[in-house]
Every structure is written in structure tokens, then in C-alpha cells.
């Protein structure tokens, strides 16, 4: 099975919806190199000059790891102060 199977590729908006993070944060992480982005070309002979060079996709395992190590990491259920009654 290839890394580039369609089930492993996600658009920025789909990753944003699935992992409940802002799409802008994923874009920022990709621009800083924290997430790998796969650029797919429009294809040869397209001929259209619409300004779109191709679509950008994220790998699902990369997004999962990014979310786990940055956004969803927290104190959890630890009690940091004593509760007085």
C-alpha cells in the first residue's frame, strides 16, 4: 500500500473538520514545515491559465501526529490545586 493512497490524503478543510482545528493553523504549520504537503499538478495539457498550479494535500498520519503533539496535549485530569470545602 502506498503512502499516497487517496484515503491517506486530506485537504486542509477536511483535516480541519475531522480534527477540530482551524484550517489557518494547519496552513501555518505547513508553511513552517511542521506538516508535509503534497502538491498535485493539474495535469499535462490542461492549458488553462486559472492561476491554480495544483491542489495541496496533507497526509492523514502527519495531521494526526501534529494534533496529538501540539493541540490536544494538555494537563488532562490532573488536579493542580487543592479543593477546599
C-alpha positions as CSV (number, residue, x, y, z in Angstrom):
1,X,0.0,0.0,0.0
2,X,1.4,3.4,-1.0
3,X,1.6,6.4,1.2
4,X,-0.2,8.4,-1.5
5,X,-3.4,6.4,-1.4
6,X,-6.5,8.6,-1.6
7,X,-7.7,7.6,1.9
8,X,-4.4,8.9,3.4
9,X,-4.6,12.3,1.6
10,X,-6.7,15.0,3.1
11,X,-7.5,18.6,2.0
12,X,-6.9,21.4,4.5
13,X,-10.6,21.9,5.0
14,X,-11.3,18.1,5.6
15,X,-8.5,17.9,8.1
16,X,-9.8,21.0,9.8
17,X,-13.3,19.5,10.1
18,X,-12.1,16.0,11.2
19,X,-9.6,17.0,13.8
20,X,-11.5,20.1,15.0
21,X,-8.6,22.6,14.4
22,X,-8.7,25.8,12.4
23,X,-7.6,25.4,8.8
24,X,-5.5,28.5,9.1
25,X,-3.5,26.8,11.9
26,X,-2.9,23.8,9.5
27,X,-1.8,26.2,6.8
28,X,0.6,27.9,9.1
29,X,2.1,24.6,10.3
30,X,2.5,23.5,6.7
31,X,4.3,26.8,5.8
32,X,6.6,26.4,8.7
33,X,7.5,22.8,7.8
34,X,5.6,21.1,10.7
35,X,3.3,19.3,8.2
36,X,4.3,17.7,4.9
37,X,2.2,19.0,1.9
38,X,1.8,17.1,-1.3
39,X,1.3,19.3,-4.4
40,X,-0.6,17.5,-7.2
41,X,-0.4,19.1,-10.6
42,X,-3.4,19.9,-12.8
43,X,-2.0,17.5,-15.4
44,X,-0.3,17.9,-18.7
45,X,-2.1,19.7,-21.5
46,X,-4.5,21.5,-19.2
47,X,-3.8,24.7,-20.9
48,X,-5.9,26.7,-18.5
49,X,-4.3,29.8,-17.0
50,X,-6.6,29.9,-14.0
51,X,-3.8,30.6,-11.5
52,X,-4.1,27.2,-9.9
53,X,-0.9,25.2,-10.2
54,X,-2.5,22.2,-8.5
55,X,-4.1,21.1,-5.3
56,X,-2.4,20.8,-1.9
57,X,-3.0,17.7,0.2
58,X,-2.0,16.6,3.7
59,X,-1.1,13.1,4.9
60,X,-3.5,11.8,7.5
61,X,-0.8,10.3,9.8
62,X,1.1,13.6,9.8
63,X,-2.0,15.6,10.7
64,X,-2.8,13.1,13.5
65,X,0.6,13.3,15.0
66,X,0.6,17.1,14.7
67,X,-2.7,17.4,16.5
68,X,-1.6,14.9,19.2
69,X,1.7,16.6,20.0
70,X,0.6,20.3,19.8
71,X,-3.1,21.0,20.1
72,X,-4.7,18.1,22.1
73,X,-1.8,17.9,24.6
74,X,-2.7,19.3,28.0
75,X,-2.9,18.7,31.7
76,X,-5.7,16.2,31.3
77,X,-7.4,15.4,34.6
78,X,-4.6,16.4,36.9
79,X,-5.6,18.4,40.0
80,X,-3.2,21.3,40.3
81,X,-4.8,23.0,43.3
82,X,-6.4,21.6,46.4
83,X,-10.2,21.9,46.6
84,X,-11.3,23.3,50.0
85,X,-14.7,22.6,51.2
